[in-house]
Amino acid sequence: MTVSVSARSDELRARVEAFMNEHVYPAEEIYNTHIDTAADRWTIPPIMEELKEKAKAEGLWNLFLAEFDQYGSGLSNQEYAPLSETMGRSLIGSEAFNCSAPDTGNMEVLARYGTDAQKEEWLLPLLEGKIRSAFAMTEPAVASSDATNIQTEIKRDGGDYIINGHKWWISGAPDPRCKIMIVMGKTDPNAPRHQQQSQILVPKDTPGVTIVRPMKVFGSDDAPHGHAEVRLDNVRVPASNLIGEEGSGFAIAQGRLGPGRIHHCMRLIGCAQRALEMMCQRVESRVAFGKKISEQGSIREDIAKSSCDIDQARLLTLKAAEKMDNGTYKDAKDIIAQIKIVAPSMAQTVIDRAIQAHGAMGLSQDTFLAEAFAYARTVRFADGPDQVHMNSLGKQLIQRYAG
Ligand SMILES: Cc1cc2nc3c(=O)[nH]c(=O)nc-3n(C[C@H](O)[C@H](O)[C@H](O)COP(=O)(O)OP(=O)(O)OC[C@H]3O[C@@H](n4cnc5c(N)ncnc54)[C@H](O)[C@@H]3O)c2cc1C
């Protein structure tokens, strides 16, 4: 189902779709071959930089960012959502348009809360696609779905802050282009619970920052982007690297998560839609036990259910985007929780059905399905686990209807 949001969104979606067909899908194999065969897996396939140059030249660049000087696309969340879905059909799509996580969230934070100097030093090169970034919150020692648990210490020392902590699952930190991390830690452990945290800019090459190892998702290190375990030992940065005020880290993190969750959900809807189309094509082209696999009732059922699941998730996500556009994050909180519960699980289920229909090939490196499945499974954790959203949404609803 294609939903028309506005004329400019439709026009941009058609251009993004044409770009995907002409450049991104043909580049997938080249990209993957580079990672499989390069002497160093943690180098960037040159094809990615070529894609970025082409997208930039066509003006299909930074479309996620509503407003920021000449860089903003001026699109609302609702208008951007179908573009995010279209880019999400390929696992290298969003990056080609400079619209991939975690840079999008980090750029939004810098655009909204950064000082002029922070914008000049970090936001501009990110917007130009010259560097990449990471967001470092999760820690092995504590249940990090509760951000108030974070233990990393950010301590004032004259004109500097000194940071000590241990992080893991920091997406993009192993990427050689990653130059800056936004680190979440505590500046005042004695302040009220949601005012203890702050966010601070830490250049990756600061002494005391150690990339310990890339974590593996289902056995894959996700090179050349990756998700690192990171140690921060007496890392000293100037006090001017703090984002916003001391104690504002939790509130900044909340603000970042609204659009970020919508983007992730729309990308996953794109993955699921592509998986559905691949499933149809595969079962129509294979014969088992004397008839096409597409003639099996159970397969048709999987296909029908998948299309219903995808359309339901798409409409809910668009509704969440509309709610965000017409109010604050707080107004949209419940429906954002709903999409975070619905979309990643839906994508995981649809992609799993497509894997089944492909037979063993579905688990291999020869289609995007296995990686897309891992991505959907990951997003059930990232930016707040779905069970945490179920818990808070359930609580809200009980209060609303029985409180
Ligand atoms: C591939 C990948 C990339 C990631 N990228 C990043 C990144 O770039 N930066 C970053 O900081 N983090 C990142 N993360 C980490 C992710 O955000 C955390 O895994 C997530 O916040 C959960 O924290 P935790 O792993 O400590 O789980 P825990 O907090 O230990 O929770 C474990 C489980 O307990 C359950 N649970 C917890 N609280 C509740 C509740 N209130 N109600 C019901 N159930 C509950 C949930 O099922 C939850 O999944 C990434 C993770 C993965 C897998």
The ligand as an SDF file (V2000), in Angstrom:
LIG
                    3D

 53 58  0  0  0  0  0  0  0  0999 V2000
   22.9780   -4.2660   17.4640 C   0  0  0  0  0  0  0  0  0  0  0  0
   22.7630   -3.3410   18.6140 C   0  0  0  0  0  0  0  0  0  0  0  0
   23.1050   -2.0080   18.4840 C   0  0  0  0  0  0  0  0  0  0  0  0
   22.9760   -1.1440   19.5670 C   0  0  0  0  0  0  0  0  0  0  0  0
   23.4090    0.1610   19.4480 N   0  0  0  0  0  0  0  0  0  0  0  0
   23.4850    0.9300   20.5410 C   0  0  0  0  0  0  0  0  0  0  0  0
   24.1180    2.2280   20.4770 C   0  0  0  0  0  0  0  0  0  0  0  0
   24.5310    2.6820   19.4080 O   0  0  0  0  0  0  0  0  0  0  0  0
   24.2650    2.9330   21.6210 N   0  0  0  0  0  0  0  0  0  0  0  0
   23.8320    2.4830   22.8100 C   0  0  0  0  0  0  0  0  0  0  0  0
   24.0010    3.1720   23.8040 O   0  0  0  0  0  0  0  0  0  0  0  0
   23.2050    1.2670   22.9060 N   0  0  0  0  0  0  0  0  0  0  0  0
   23.0390    0.4880   21.8050 C   0  0  0  0  0  0  0  0  0  0  0  0
   22.4550   -0.7580   21.8880 N   0  0  0  0  0  0  0  0  0  0  0  0
   22.0060   -1.2580   23.1860 C   0  0  0  0  0  0  0  0  0  0  0  0
   20.5170   -1.2270   23.4080 C   0  0  0  0  0  0  0  0  0  0  0  0
   20.0320    0.0810   23.4000 O   0  0  0  0  0  0  0  0  0  0  0  0
   20.2810   -1.9470   24.7460 C   0  0  0  0  0  0  0  0  0  0  0  0
   20.5560   -3.3160   24.5250 O   0  0  0  0  0  0  0  0  0  0  0  0
   18.8940   -1.7540   25.2770 C   0  0  0  0  0  0  0  0  0  0  0  0
   18.7000   -0.4420   25.7240 O   0  0  0  0  0  0  0  0  0  0  0  0
   18.6110   -2.7150   26.4480 C   0  0  0  0  0  0  0  0  0  0  0  0
   19.5630   -2.5860   27.4510 O   0  0  0  0  0  0  0  0  0  0  0  0
   20.2740   -3.9050   28.0350 P   0  0  0  0  0  0  0  0  0  0  0  0
   20.8480   -4.6600   26.8950 O   0  0  0  0  0  0  0  0  0  0  0  0
   21.1660   -3.4880   29.1340 O   0  0  0  0  0  0  0  0  0  0  0  0
   19.0890   -4.8010   28.5840 O   0  0  0  0  0  0  0  0  0  0  0  0
   18.4770   -4.7750   30.0700 P   0  0  0  0  0  0  0  0  0  0  0  0
   18.2290   -3.3740   30.4940 O   0  0  0  0  0  0  0  0  0  0  0  0
   19.3290   -5.6370   30.9310 O   0  0  0  0  0  0  0  0  0  0  0  0
   17.0740   -5.4480   29.8410 O   0  0  0  0  0  0  0  0  0  0  0  0
   16.9420   -6.8240   29.4860 C   0  0  0  0  0  0  0  0  0  0  0  0
   15.5060   -7.1060   29.1770 C   0  0  0  0  0  0  0  0  0  0  0  0
   14.7250   -6.9650   30.3430 O   0  0  0  0  0  0  0  0  0  0  0  0
   13.3980   -6.6460   29.9670 C   0  0  0  0  0  0  0  0  0  0  0  0
   12.9830   -5.4390   30.6920 N   0  0  0  0  0  0  0  0  0  0  0  0
   13.7460   -4.4570   31.1970 C   0  0  0  0  0  0  0  0  0  0  0  0
   12.9960   -3.4980   31.7660 N   0  0  0  0  0  0  0  0  0  0  0  0
   11.7120   -3.8900   31.6160 C   0  0  0  0  0  0  0  0  0  0  0  0
   10.4750   -3.3230   31.9590 C   0  0  0  0  0  0  0  0  0  0  0  0
   10.3770   -2.1250   32.5540 N   0  0  0  0  0  0  0  0  0  0  0  0
    9.3520   -4.0150   31.6280 N   0  0  0  0  0  0  0  0  0  0  0  0
    9.4110   -5.2150   30.9970 C   0  0  0  0  0  0  0  0  0  0  0  0
   10.5700   -5.7810   30.6360 N   0  0  0  0  0  0  0  0  0  0  0  0
   11.6920   -5.1350   30.9400 C   0  0  0  0  0  0  0  0  0  0  0  0
   13.3960   -6.3760   28.4720 C   0  0  0  0  0  0  0  0  0  0  0  0
   12.9680   -7.5110   27.7560 O   0  0  0  0  0  0  0  0  0  0  0  0
   14.8500   -6.1450   28.1940 C   0  0  0  0  0  0  0  0  0  0  0  0
   15.1990   -6.4220   26.8480 O   0  0  0  0  0  0  0  0  0  0  0  0
   22.4800   -1.6300   20.7950 C   0  0  0  0  0  0  0  0  0  0  0  0
   22.0790   -2.9680   20.9080 C   0  0  0  0  0  0  0  0  0  0  0  0
   22.2130   -3.8240   19.8350 C   0  0  0  0  0  0  0  0  0  0  0  0
   21.8270   -5.2560   19.9900 C   0  0  0  0  0  0  0  0  0  0  0  0
  1  2  1  0
  2  3  1  0
  2 52  2  0
  3  4  2  0
  4  5  1  0
  4 50  1  0
  5  6  2  0
  6  7  1  0
  6 13  1  0
  7  8  2  0
  7  9  1  0
  9 10  1  0
 10 11  2  0
 10 12  1  0
 12 13  2  0
 13 14  1  0
 14 15  1  0
 14 50  1  0
 15 16  1  0
 16 17  1  0
 16 18  1  0
 18 19  1  0
 18 20  1  0
 20 21  1  0
 20 22  1  0
 22 23  1  0
 23 24  1  0
 24 25  2  0
 24 26  1  0
 24 27  1  0
 27 28  1  0
 28 29  2  0
 28 30  1  0
 28 31  1  0
 31 32  1  0
 32 33  1  0
 33 34  1  0
 33 48  1  0
 34 35  1  0
 35 36  1  0
 35 46  1  0
 36 37  1  0
 36 45  1  0
 37 38  2  0
 38 39  1  0
 39 40  1  0
 39 45  2  0
 40 41  1  0
 40 42  2  0
 42 43  1  0
 43 44  2  0
 44 45  1  0
 46 47  1  0
 46 48  1  0
 48 49  1  0
 50 51  2  0
 51 52  1  0
 52 53  1  0
M  END
$$$$
